[in-house]
């Protein structure tokens, strides 16, 4: 599973990164890349962060790789949303899209990709960083599984597409 992140959407949804972003655009991007690199040490998924570069100068590189994180910048006059949608159409079910933009989430879900809200993903980043610092493995209580004798039958079962999406999100 590949994780694709709407970069500025995630930065501007976060109280910590948005303060850095307001001071210096590059500082916000660097802080995000540092957090994702730490996350990647715990959860080794390929990660791509897509940034808007529609107002960038011509000749700016469109792709970069830092600390194991792939960075993509949109073409001049193009939105990062368009790049993410193209990736969702190409990779379909092998993709996890991180954004709070409803239009992108709806499009990605229609293509078969899993989606997660930026705020929820940031919480998972924080939890993974704490697990990485402790050097411990998540216990059963934190993974969401609890032993129970409660009967569950087909009437309580989610539709197959929602079960698949929930399974992908649980991997994060």
Secondary structure as GFF3:
##gff-version 3
##sequence-region A 1 172
A	DSSP	beta_strand	2	6	.	.	.	ID=ss1
A	DSSP	alpha_helix	7	13	.	.	.	ID=ss2
A	DSSP	alpha_helix	15	23	.	.	.	ID=ss3
A	DSSP	alpha_helix	25	42	.	.	.	ID=ss4
A	DSSP	beta_strand	46	51	.	.	.	ID=ss5
A	DSSP	beta_strand	63	66	.	.	.	ID=ss6
A	DSSP	beta_strand	69	73	.	.	.	ID=ss7
A	DSSP	alpha_helix	80	91	.	.	.	ID=ss8
A	DSSP	three_ten_helix	92	94	.	.	.	ID=ss9
A	DSSP	beta_strand	95	98	.	.	.	ID=ss10
A	DSSP	alpha_helix	102	110	.	.	.	ID=ss11
A	DSSP	beta_strand	114	116	.	.	.	ID=ss12
A	DSSP	alpha_helix	118	134	.	.	.	ID=ss13
A	DSSP	alpha_helix	140	143	.	.	.	ID=ss14
A	DSSP	three_ten_helix	154	156	.	.	.	ID=ss15
A	DSSP	alpha_helix	160	171	.	.	.	ID=ss16
###
